[in-house]
């Protein structure tokens, strides 16, 4: 059985103070972080969109693995300790159990976003004008090949 504690124990730990930016929105991410303790606020354009407070939950993963600037900012909300992986691809390829853990976390993020987008579609389905276009825009986004 996979032991997340053991898998992360070999990684270096970074400590962050309240308000420290761990992953900066719009900047290239160079590491994946796994929360050890504390809480991380996730913000997009200054709006708080999520809190991470679950041991082992990853952040910085999407931007790092896709090699593009982060879409959100991850900021310490109080004292935070996080395990850090700098050479993510090589590290994860050698640890399939941890890669699966990361994939499950990403699946949770996708599930959350899909639920949220479905909610938005339902709310604006019968609206006229520019709000009515939300349904069309989301349908086009969901059916676009990336």
Residue pairs with C-beta under 8 A, 6 or more apart in sequence:
2 97
2 100
2 101
4 55
4 56
4 98
4 101
7 95
7 97
7 98
7 101
8 34
8 36
8 56
8 83
8 98
11 34
11 83
11 84
11 85
12 83
12 84
13 36
13 81
13 82
13 83
13 84
14 33
14 81
14 82
14 84
15 79
15 80
15 81
16 22
16 38
16 76
16 79
16 80
16 81
16 82
17 76
17 79
18 76
18 77
18 78
18 79
19 75
19 76
20 75
20 76
20 80
21 73
21 74
21 75
22 33
22 40
22 59
22 60
22 74
22 75
22 76
22 80
22 82
23 29
23 33
23 59
23 60
23 63
23 70
23 72
23 73
23 74
24 70
24 73
25 43
25 44
25 45
25 69
25 70
25 71
25 72
25 73
26 69
26 70
27 69
27 70
28 63
28 67
28 68
28 69
28 70
29 60
29 63
29 64
29 69
29 70
30 64
30 86
31 60
31 64
31 84
31 85
31 86
31 88
32 58
32 59
32 60
32 61
32 64
32 65
32 84
32 85
32 88
32 102
33 58
33 59
33 60
33 74
33 82
33 83
33 84
33 85
34 56
34 57
34 58
34 82
34 83
34 84
34 85
35 52
35 53
35 54
35 55
35 56
35 57
35 58
35 59
35 80
35 81
35 82
35 83
36 55
36 81
36 82
36 83
37 55
37 79
37 80
37 81
38 53
38 76
38 77
38 78
38 79
38 80
38 81
39 51
39 52
39 53
39 76
39 77
39 78
39 80
40 51
40 52
40 53
40 59
40 74
40 75
40 76
40 77
40 80
40 82
41 48
41 50
41 51
41 74
41 75
41 76
41 77
42 48
42 49
42 50
42 51
42 52
42 59
42 72
42 73
42 74
42 75
43 49
43 72
43 73
43 75
44 71
44 72
44 73
49 72
51 77
52 59
52 74
56 101
57 105
58 101
58 102
58 105
58 106
59 74
60 70
60 74
61 88
61 102
61 105
61 106
62 70
62 71
62 106
62 109
63 69
63 70
63 71
64 88
65 88
65 89
85 91
85 92
91 98
92 98
92 99
92 102
93 99
117 138
117 141
117 142
120 134
120 138
121 134
121 135
121 138
121 139
124 131
124 132
124 134
124 135
125 135
126 132
127 134
